[in-house]
Structures are given as C-alpha cells and as structure tokens.
Amino acid sequence: MLTQDIPDQLGYDCMGNSLTRERTIKQQAYQRFYLEPNRHDSRTQKLMCQSVDRQGRLHQGEILNNVLSLQIDWVRANSLTHQPEISRTSTGLIAITLRVQPQADQNDPARVIEQTRYISQRHGMYNP
C-alpha cells in the first residue's frame, strides 16, 4: 500500500485517474497493488490496483494479466551502482520487480519478461 500527499502538479493514480482532493482518504492519496489468481491459468496471476474514487470509496481494477510475481522492496540508494541492497527500513527509494509470462508462443513457450523499476517516495509512505 502506498499513501502520499496530493502532488502540487498533476499526478495520477494506478488507474490513470488524476489525483485530486476528492480521491483521498484523510487527505492522502491511496494506492495498493496486489495479485489475484488467474481463473484461466493456474500458473499466473492478475496484477490488481486499488485506489480511491471521487466519492472517497475504494475501487479496484485489473491492470495486467499473466503475472508470475510482483516484488516491492525498499532499496539503499547508494547501492544502485552495484547490486542493489534491500533495506528493512524506509529509505525513500523503492524497487518494483514484475515478472510476466506473455501468451505462449510456438517458438518460445517458456519466455518470461522481468523488469525492475526504481521510484523515489514522494511525500508519502509505503507499507509492505
């Protein structure tokens, strides 16, 4: 779960909605990412996003399917030049690693795409 202040400039939640005062809980923008089992393929999951609608209620939607894993960790910023070190305390830098298996291809049925992105925490709080 990620909570943050409303940005001074235009910002968006995980569903693509602009972050406004109406879309907050206690004046904090709220976003949560989680995996749900895939009904059609027991080996993969769906990446879900939960955020706040204009009435201040939680709502969720599917943003990606065929997901093998999602990992979110705090990272020590000074370790990015080498192998990133995972931190047990909040460091302001978050690593998000997503592993996805695209639709099976006859030429490469076991292909897996893995990407890691680093984001800085912007006036918010991440609770794993």
C-alpha positions as CSV (number, residue, x, y, z in Angstrom):
1,M,0.0,0.0,0.0
2,L,1.3,3.5,-0.9
3,T,-0.1,6.6,0.6
4,Q,1.1,10.1,-0.4
5,D,0.2,13.8,-0.3
6,I,-1.6,15.2,-3.3
7,P,1.1,16.5,-5.6
8,D,1.5,20.2,-6.3
9,Q,1.4,19.4,-10.0
10,L,-0.7,17.0,-11.9
11,G,-0.4,13.4,-10.7
12,Y,-2.2,10.1,-11.5
13,D,-3.2,7.0,-9.5
14,C,-2.5,3.5,-10.7
15,M,-5.8,3.5,-12.7
16,G,-4.9,6.7,-14.6
17,N,-7.2,9.0,-12.7
18,S,-5.8,12.4,-11.8
19,L,-5.1,12.8,-8.1
20,T,-7.5,15.3,-6.5
21,R,-8.7,16.1,-3.0
22,E,-11.9,14.1,-3.7
23,R,-9.8,11.0,-4.4
24,T,-8.2,10.9,-0.9
25,I,-8.6,9.1,2.5
26,K,-7.7,11.5,5.3
27,Q,-6.1,13.9,2.7
28,Q,-3.8,11.1,1.5
29,A,-3.9,9.6,-2.0
30,Y,-4.1,5.8,-1.6
31,Q,-2.8,3.1,-4.0
32,R,-2.5,-0.6,-3.4
33,F,-1.1,-3.3,-5.7
34,Y,-1.8,-7.0,-5.2
35,L,-2.0,-10.2,-7.1
36,E,-5.2,-12.3,-7.7
37,P,-5.3,-15.8,-9.0
38,N,-5.9,-16.1,-12.8
39,R,-9.1,-18.1,-13.5
40,H,-7.8,-19.3,-16.9
41,D,-4.2,-20.2,-16.0
42,S,-3.3,-21.5,-12.5
43,R,0.4,-20.7,-13.1
44,T,-0.1,-17.0,-13.4
45,Q,-2.0,-14.2,-11.6
46,K,-3.6,-10.8,-12.4
47,L,-2.0,-7.6,-11.1
48,M,-4.7,-5.6,-9.4
49,C,-4.7,-1.9,-8.4
50,Q,-6.8,-0.4,-5.7
51,S,-7.3,3.4,-5.4
52,V,-10.0,5.9,-4.3
53,D,-12.9,7.1,-6.4
54,R,-14.3,10.7,-6.4
55,Q,-16.7,9.8,-3.5
56,G,-13.7,8.6,-1.4
57,R,-14.5,4.9,-1.7
58,L,-12.0,2.2,-2.6
59,H,-12.3,0.7,-6.0
60,Q,-10.1,-1.8,-7.9
61,G,-9.3,-2.9,-11.4
62,E,-7.1,-5.3,-13.3
63,I,-4.1,-3.7,-14.9
64,L,-2.1,-6.7,-16.1
65,N,-2.6,-10.4,-16.6
66,N,-0.2,-13.4,-16.9
67,V,1.9,-12.1,-13.9
68,L,4.3,-14.6,-12.3
69,S,5.4,-12.4,-9.4
70,L,5.4,-8.9,-8.0
71,Q,8.1,-7.8,-5.5
72,I,8.3,-4.4,-3.9
73,D,11.3,-3.5,-1.7
74,W,13.0,-0.6,-0.1
75,V,16.4,-0.1,-1.6
76,R,19.6,1.6,-0.4
77,A,20.1,4.4,-2.9
78,N,23.9,4.3,-2.5
79,S,23.9,0.6,-3.7
80,L,22.4,1.3,-7.1
81,T,25.8,1.4,-8.8
82,H,26.3,-2.3,-7.8
83,Q,23.8,-5.0,-6.9
84,P,21.0,-3.1,-5.1
85,E,20.8,-3.9,-1.4
86,I,17.4,-4.4,0.1
87,S,16.7,-2.4,3.2
88,R,14.5,-3.3,6.1
89,T,13.8,0.4,6.9
90,S,12.2,3.1,4.7
91,T,14.9,4.7,2.6
92,G,12.9,6.8,0.2
93,L,13.7,4.6,-2.8
94,I,11.5,1.7,-3.8
95,A,12.3,-1.1,-6.2
96,I,9.4,-2.8,-8.0
97,T,10.1,-6.0,-9.8
98,L,7.5,-7.6,-12.1
99,R,7.8,-11.0,-13.8
100,V,5.3,-11.6,-16.6
101,Q,4.8,-14.6,-18.9
102,P,3.4,-13.4,-22.3
103,Q,1.0,-15.6,-24.2
104,A,2.7,-18.8,-25.2
105,D,4.5,-18.7,-28.5
106,Q,5.3,-21.8,-30.5
107,N,8.9,-20.6,-30.9
108,D,9.5,-19.7,-27.2
109,P,6.8,-21.2,-24.9
110,A,8.8,-20.5,-21.7
111,R,9.6,-16.9,-22.3
112,V,9.5,-14.7,-19.1
113,I,9.9,-10.9,-19.1
114,E,11.3,-9.4,-15.9
115,Q,11.6,-5.7,-15.2
116,T,12.8,-3.7,-12.2
117,R,12.0,-0.1,-11.8
118,Y,13.2,2.3,-9.1
119,I,11.0,5.0,-7.9
120,S,11.5,7.6,-5.2
121,Q,9.0,8.1,-2.5
122,R,7.2,11.4,-2.9
123,H,5.9,12.8,0.3
124,G,4.3,9.5,1.2
125,M,4.5,6.3,3.0
126,Y,4.9,2.7,1.7
127,N,3.6,-0.2,3.9
128,P,4.7,-3.6,2.5
